[in-house]
């Protein structure tokens, strides 16, 4: 499955943002920050990663429904989707 350029760009931006958030979580832990703030930031990282995964899967589903060559079948897409659930 190949993603279109716009989808790839959006996913890369989301992953880079998550990478920065994760670095912030690490720094917060090292500096002994408040537990609530750490958990809040960690939750944001998790959501960003989930959204990146969902964007990739949605693009695959779109291609599958459009009938493009190399598209994943329904069962493969469902299995991939469930890995994020």
N, CA, C and O atoms as a GROMACS GRO file, in nm:
protein
  340
    1UNK      N    1   0.085  -0.117   0.000
    1UNK     CA    2   0.000   0.000   0.000
    1UNK      C    3   0.089   0.123   0.000
    1UNK      O    4   0.180   0.136   0.081
    2UNK      N    5   0.061   0.213  -0.092
    2UNK     CA    6   0.137   0.336  -0.103
    2UNK      C    7   0.046   0.452  -0.069
    2UNK      O    8  -0.067   0.460  -0.117
    3UNK      N    9   0.095   0.544   0.013
    3UNK     CA   10   0.016   0.660   0.052
    3UNK      C   11   0.043   0.774  -0.045
    3UNK      O   12   0.151   0.785  -0.102
    4UNK      N   13  -0.058   0.861  -0.062
    4UNK     CA   14  -0.037   0.978  -0.145
    4UNK      C   15   0.052   1.078  -0.068
    4UNK      O   16   0.062   1.072   0.055
    5UNK      N   17   0.114   1.167  -0.142
    5UNK     CA   18   0.212   1.259  -0.084
    5UNK      C   19   0.153   1.345   0.028
    5UNK      O   20   0.219   1.368   0.129
    6UNK      N   21   0.031   1.392   0.012
    6UNK     CA   22  -0.031   1.475   0.115
    6UNK      C   23  -0.052   1.397   0.244
    6UNK      O   24  -0.031   1.450   0.353
    7UNK      N   25  -0.094   1.272   0.232
    7UNK     CA   26  -0.114   1.188   0.351
    7UNK      C   27   0.018   1.160   0.421
    7UNK      O   28   0.026   1.165   0.544
    8UNK      N   29   0.121   1.132   0.343
    8UNK     CA   30   0.253   1.105   0.401
    8UNK      C   31   0.303   1.228   0.476
    8UNK      O   32   0.354   1.216   0.588
    9UNK      N   33   0.290   1.344   0.416
    9UNK     CA   34   0.335   1.468   0.479
    9UNK      C   35   0.262   1.492   0.611
    9UNK      O   36   0.325   1.526   0.711
   10UNK      N   37   0.132   1.474   0.612
   10UNK     CA   38   0.053   1.495   0.734
   10UNK      C   39   0.093   1.396   0.843
   10UNK      O   40   0.104   1.433   0.960
   11UNK      N   41   0.114   1.270   0.806
   11UNK     CA   42   0.152   1.168   0.904
   11UNK      C   43   0.292   1.197   0.958
   11UNK      O   44   0.315   1.183   1.078
   12UNK      N   45   0.382   1.237   0.873
   12UNK     CA   46   0.518   1.269   0.919
   12UNK      C   47   0.516   1.386   1.017
   12UNK      O   48   0.585   1.382   1.118
   13UNK      N   49   0.436   1.489   0.988
   13UNK     CA   50   0.425   1.603   1.080
   13UNK      C   51   0.369   1.557   1.215
   13UNK      O   52   0.418   1.599   1.320
   14UNK      N   53   0.268   1.472   1.212
   14UNK     CA   54   0.208   1.422   1.335
   14UNK      C   55   0.309   1.339   1.416
   14UNK      O   56   0.316   1.351   1.539
   15UNK      N   57   0.386   1.257   1.347
   15UNK     CA   58   0.486   1.174   1.416
   15UNK      C   59   0.599   1.259   1.474
   15UNK      O   60   0.649   1.230   1.583
   16UNK      N   61   0.640   1.362   1.403
   16UNK     CA   62   0.744   1.451   1.455
   16UNK      C   63   0.695   1.526   1.579
   16UNK      O   64   0.770   1.548   1.674
   17UNK      N   65   0.568   1.565   1.577
   17UNK     CA   66   0.509   1.631   1.694
   17UNK      C   67   0.507   1.534   1.812
   17UNK      O   68   0.540   1.571   1.924
   18UNK      N   69   0.469   1.409   1.786
   18UNK     CA   70   0.467   1.307   1.892
   18UNK      C   71   0.608   1.282   1.944
   18UNK      O   72   0.626   1.262   2.064
   19UNK      N   73   0.706   1.284   1.856
   19UNK     CA   74   0.845   1.265   1.897
   19UNK      C   75   0.887   1.377   1.993
   19UNK      O   76   0.954   1.351   2.093
   20UNK      N   77   0.849   1.499   1.962
   20UNK     CA   78   0.879   1.611   2.050
   20UNK      C   79   0.808   1.599   2.184
   20UNK      O   80   0.865   1.629   2.289
   21UNK      N   81   0.682   1.555   2.179
   21UNK     CA   82   0.606   1.537   2.303
   21UNK      C   83   0.669   1.427   2.389
   21UNK      O   84   0.675   1.440   2.511
   22UNK      N   85   0.714   1.320   2.326
   22UNK     CA   86   0.777   1.212   2.400
   22UNK      C   87   0.908   1.258   2.464
   22UNK      O   88   0.939   1.221   2.577
   23UNK      N   89   0.984   1.338   2.392
   23UNK     CA   90   1.107   1.394   2.449
   23UNK      C   91   1.074   1.480   2.570
   23UNK      O   92   1.148   1.481   2.669
   24UNK      N   93   0.962   1.553   2.562
   24UNK     CA   94   0.919   1.636   2.675
   24UNK      C   95   0.882   1.549   2.795
   24UNK      O   96   0.912   1.585   2.909
   25UNK      N   97   0.818   1.436   2.770
   25UNK     CA   98   0.782   1.345   2.880
   25UNK      C   99   0.909   1.293   2.948
   25UNK      O  100   0.917   1.291   3.070
   26UNK      N  101   1.005   1.253   2.869
   26UNK     CA  102   1.132   1.205   2.924
   26UNK      C  103   1.198   1.313   3.009
   26UNK      O  104   1.242   1.287   3.121
   27UNK      N  105   1.204   1.434   2.956
   27UNK     CA  106   1.263   1.546   3.030
   27UNK      C  107   1.187   1.574   3.159
   27UNK      O  108   1.248   1.598   3.263
   28UNK      N  109   1.056   1.570   3.151
   28UNK     CA  110   0.973   1.595   3.269
   28UNK      C  111   1.002   1.492   3.378
   28UNK      O  112   1.012   1.527   3.496
   29UNK      N  113   1.014   1.366   3.339
   29UNK     CA  114   1.045   1.261   3.437
   29UNK      C  115   1.182   1.282   3.498
   29UNK      O  116   1.201   1.267   3.619
   30UNK      N  117   1.278   1.316   3.413
   30UNK     CA  118   1.414   1.339   3.463
   30UNK      C  119   1.421   1.457   3.559
   30UNK      O  120   1.502   1.458   3.652
   31UNK      N  121   1.335   1.556   3.537
   31UNK     CA  122   1.336   1.676   3.620
   31UNK      C  123   1.240   1.666   3.738
   31UNK      O  124   1.226   1.761   3.815
   32UNK      N  125   1.174   1.552   3.753
   32UNK     CA  126   1.084   1.532   3.866
   32UNK      C  127   0.956   1.615   3.860
   32UNK      O  128   0.904   1.657   3.963
   33UNK      N  129   0.906   1.639   3.740
   33UNK     CA  130   0.783   1.717   3.722
   33UNK      C  131   0.664   1.648   3.789
   33UNK      O  132   0.669   1.530   3.824
   34UNK      N  133   0.560   1.723   3.804
   34UNK     CA  134   0.434   1.676   3.862
   34UNK      C  135   0.380   1.557   3.782
   34UNK      O  136   0.378   1.559   3.659
   35UNK      N  137   0.336   1.456   3.854
   35UNK     CA  138   0.285   1.333   3.793
   35UNK      C  139   0.168   1.361   3.698
   35UNK      O  140   0.162   1.303   3.589
   36UNK      N  141   0.078   1.448   3.738
   36UNK     CA  142  -0.038   1.478   3.654
   36UNK      C  143   0.004   1.538   3.521
   36UNK      O  144  -0.051   1.504   3.416
   37UNK      N  145   0.103   1.627   3.524
   37UNK     CA  146   0.152   1.689   3.400
   37UNK      C  147   0.218   1.586   3.310
   37UNK      O  148   0.203   1.590   3.188
   38UNK      N  149   0.292   1.493   3.370
   38UNK     CA  150   0.360   1.388   3.292
   38UNK      C  151   0.256   1.299   3.225
   38UNK      O  152   0.267   1.270   3.106
   39UNK      N  153   0.158   1.257   3.299
   39UNK     CA  154   0.054   1.168   3.244
   39UNK      C  155  -0.025   1.240   3.135
   39UNK      O  156  -0.059   1.179   3.034
   40UNK      N  157  -0.054   1.367   3.154
   40UNK     CA  158  -0.126   1.445   3.052
   40UNK      C  159  -0.046   1.450   2.923
   40UNK      O  160  -0.100   1.431   2.814
   41UNK      N  161   0.083   1.477   2.936
   41UNK     CA  162   0.170   1.483   2.817
   41UNK      C  163   0.183   1.346   2.752
   41UNK      O  164   0.183   1.336   2.630
   42UNK      N  165   0.193   1.242   2.831
   42UNK     CA  166   0.202   1.106   2.779
   42UNK      C  167   0.075   1.068   2.704
   42UNK      O  168   0.080   0.999   2.602
   43UNK      N  169  -0.038   1.111   2.754
   43UNK     CA  170  -0.165   1.087   2.686
   43UNK      C  171  -0.167   1.156   2.550
   43UNK      O  172  -0.219   1.101   2.453
   44UNK      N  173  -0.113   1.276   2.544
   44UNK     CA  174  -0.107   1.348   2.417
   44UNK      C  175  -0.020   1.274   2.316
   44UNK      O  176  -0.054   1.269   2.198
   45UNK      N  177   0.090   1.217   2.361
   45UNK     CA  178   0.178   1.138   2.274
   45UNK      C  179   0.102   1.018   2.220
   45UNK      O  180   0.107   0.988   2.100
   46UNK      N  181   0.033   0.949   2.308
   46UNK     CA  182  -0.041   0.831   2.268
   46UNK      C  183  -0.148   0.864   2.164
   46UNK      O  184  -0.163   0.792   2.065
   47UNK      N  185  -0.220   0.972   2.186
   47UNK     CA  186  -0.324   1.013   2.090
   47UNK      C  187  -0.264   1.051   1.956
   47UNK      O  188  -0.321   1.019   1.851
   48UNK      N  189  -0.150   1.119   1.958
   48UNK     CA  190  -0.085   1.158   1.832
   48UNK      C  191  -0.043   1.035   1.752
   48UNK      O  192  -0.058   1.031   1.630
   49UNK      N  193   0.010   0.935   1.821
   49UNK     CA  194   0.050   0.811   1.753
   49UNK      C  195  -0.071   0.736   1.698
   49UNK      O  196  -0.067   0.684   1.587
   50UNK      N  197  -0.179   0.732   1.777
   50UNK     CA  198  -0.301   0.667   1.730
   50UNK      C  199  -0.354   0.736   1.605
   50UNK      O  200  -0.392   0.670   1.509
   51UNK      N  201  -0.355   0.868   1.607
   51UNK     CA  202  -0.407   0.943   1.491
   51UNK      C  203  -0.321   0.920   1.367
   51UNK      O  204  -0.374   0.911   1.256
   52UNK      N  205  -0.190   0.911   1.386
   52UNK     CA  206  -0.103   0.881   1.272
   52UNK      C  207  -0.136   0.743   1.215
   52UNK      O  208  -0.145   0.727   1.093
   53UNK      N  209  -0.153   0.646   1.301
   53UNK     CA  210  -0.188   0.512   1.255
   53UNK      C  211  -0.322   0.508   1.186
   53UNK      O  212  -0.337   0.444   1.082
   54UNK      N  213  -0.420   0.578   1.242
   54UNK     CA  214  -0.553   0.582   1.180
   54UNK      C  215  -0.548   0.650   1.044
   54UNK      O  216  -0.619   0.610   0.952
   55UNK      N  217  -0.466   0.754   1.031
   55UNK     CA  218  -0.454   0.823   0.903
   55UNK      C  219  -0.396   0.730   0.797
   55UNK      O  220  -0.440   0.732   0.682
   56UNK      N  221  -0.298   0.651   0.835
   56UNK     CA  222  -0.239   0.556   0.741
   56UNK      C  223  -0.342   0.451   0.700
   56UNK      O  224  -0.355   0.419   0.582
   57UNK      N  225  -0.415   0.399   0.796
   57UNK     CA  226  -0.516   0.298   0.766
   57UNK      C  227  -0.630   0.356   0.681
   57UNK      O  228  -0.678   0.292   0.588
   58UNK      N  229  -0.672   0.478   0.714
   58UNK     CA  230  -0.779   0.542   0.637
   58UNK      C  231  -0.738   0.559   0.492
   58UNK      O  232  -0.820   0.539   0.401
   59UNK      N  233  -0.614   0.596   0.469
   59UNK     CA  234  -0.565   0.611   0.332
   59UNK      C  235  -0.567   0.476   0.260
   59UNK      O  236  -0.602   0.468   0.143
   60UNK      N  237  -0.530   0.371   0.332
   60UNK     CA  238  -0.534   0.237   0.273
   60UNK      C  239  -0.676   0.194   0.241
   60UNK      O  240  -0.701   0.133   0.137
   61UNK      N  241  -0.768   0.226   0.330
   61UNK     CA  242  -0.909   0.192   0.306
   61UNK      C  243  -0.962   0.267   0.185
   61UNK      O  244  -1.038   0.212   0.104
   62UNK      N  245  -0.923   0.391   0.175
   62UNK     CA  246  -0.968   0.472   0.062
   62UNK      C  247  -0.921   0.412  -0.070
   62UNK      O  248  -0.998   0.402  -0.166
   63UNK      N  249  -0.795   0.371  -0.074
   63UNK     CA  250  -0.741   0.309  -0.196
   63UNK      C  251  -0.809   0.175  -0.223
   63UNK      O  252  -0.836   0.141  -0.338
   64UNK      N  253  -0.834   0.100  -0.119
   64UNK     CA  254  -0.899  -0.030  -0.134
   64UNK      C  255  -1.039  -0.013  -0.194
   64UNK      O  256  -1.079  -0.086  -0.285
   65UNK      N  257  -1.112   0.084  -0.140
   65UNK     CA  258  -1.248   0.108  -0.190
   65UNK      C  259  -1.247   0.160  -0.333
   65UNK      O  260  -1.340   0.135  -0.409
   66UNK      N  261  -1.141   0.233  -0.369
   66UNK     CA  262  -1.130   0.285  -0.505
   66UNK      C  263  -1.084   0.178  -0.603
   66UNK      O  264  -1.090   0.197  -0.724
   67UNK      N  265  -1.038   0.064  -0.550
   67UNK     CA  266  -0.998  -0.047  -0.635
   67UNK      C  267  -0.862  -0.031  -0.700
   67UNK      O  268  -0.837  -0.089  -0.806
   68UNK      N  269  -0.773   0.045  -0.639
   68UNK     CA  270  -0.640   0.064  -0.696
   68UNK      C  271  -0.557  -0.063  -0.684
   68UNK      O  272  -0.577  -0.143  -0.592
   69UNK      N  273  -0.465  -0.080  -0.777
   69UNK     CA  274  -0.376  -0.197  -0.774
   69UNK      C  275  -0.292  -0.195  -0.647
   69UNK      O  276  -0.251  -0.089  -0.601
   70UNK      N  277  -0.267  -0.312  -0.592
   70UNK     CA  278  -0.185  -0.323  -0.473
   70UNK      C  279  -0.257  -0.289  -0.345
   70UNK      O  280  -0.196  -0.288  -0.238
   71UNK      N  281  -0.386  -0.261  -0.354
   71UNK     CA  282  -0.464  -0.226  -0.235
   71UNK      C  283  -0.481  -0.351  -0.149
   71UNK      O  284  -0.484  -0.463  -0.198
   72UNK      N  285  -0.493  -0.328  -0.019
   72UNK     CA  286  -0.512  -0.439   0.074
   72UNK      C  287  -0.657  -0.484   0.069
   72UNK      O  288  -0.747  -0.403   0.045
   73UNK      N  289  -0.680  -0.613   0.092
   73UNK     CA  290  -0.818  -0.659   0.096
   73UNK      C  291  -0.881  -0.622   0.231
   73UNK      O  292  -0.812  -0.578   0.323
   74UNK      N  293  -1.010  -0.639   0.239
   74UNK     CA  294  -1.085  -0.597   0.358
   74UNK      C  295  -1.033  -0.664   0.484
   74UNK      O  296  -1.019  -0.598   0.588
   75UNK      N  297  -1.005  -0.792   0.477
   75UNK     CA  298  -0.959  -0.867   0.594
   75UNK      C  299  -0.824  -0.812   0.644
   75UNK      O  300  -0.804  -0.797   0.764
   76UNK      N  301  -0.734  -0.783   0.552
   76UNK     CA  302  -0.603  -0.729   0.590
   76UNK      C  303  -0.618  -0.590   0.653
   76UNK      O  304  -0.551  -0.559   0.752
   77UNK      N  305  -0.705  -0.507   0.596
   77UNK     CA  306  -0.729  -0.374   0.653
   77UNK      C  307  -0.791  -0.383   0.791
   77UNK      O  308  -0.754  -0.308   0.881
   78UNK      N  309  -0.886  -0.474   0.808
   78UNK     CA  310  -0.949  -0.492   0.938
   78UNK      C  311  -0.847  -0.535   1.043
   78UNK      O  312  -0.846  -0.484   1.155
   79UNK      N  313  -0.762  -0.628   1.007
   79UNK     CA  314  -0.658  -0.674   1.099
   79UNK      C  315  -0.564  -0.560   1.136
   79UNK      O  316  -0.528  -0.544   1.253
   80UNK      N  317  -0.525  -0.482   1.038
   80UNK     CA  318  -0.436  -0.368   1.062
   80UNK      C  319  -0.504  -0.265   1.152
   80UNK      O  320  -0.442  -0.212   1.244
   81UNK      N  321  -0.630  -0.238   1.126
   81UNK     CA  322  -0.706  -0.142   1.206
   81UNK      C  323  -0.714  -0.189   1.352
   81UNK      O  324  -0.698  -0.109   1.444
   82UNK      N  325  -0.738  -0.317   1.372
   82UNK     CA  326  -0.752  -0.371   1.507
   82UNK      C  327  -0.622  -0.367   1.588
   82UNK      O  328  -0.625  -0.370   1.711
   83UNK      N  329  -0.508  -0.362   1.519
   83UNK     CA  330  -0.383  -0.350   1.593
   83UNK      C  331  -0.374  -0.219   1.669
   83UNK      O  332  -0.298  -0.208   1.766
   84UNK      N  333  -0.450  -0.118   1.628
   84UNK     CA  334  -0.451   0.011   1.697
   84UNK      C  335  -0.563   0.023   1.799
   84UNK      O  336  -0.564   0.116   1.881
   85UNK      N  337  -0.656  -0.069   1.795
   85UNK     CA  338  -0.771  -0.060   1.886
   85UNK      C  339  -0.736  -0.098   2.028
   85UNK      O  340  -0.822  -0.096   2.116
   0.00000   0.00000   0.00000
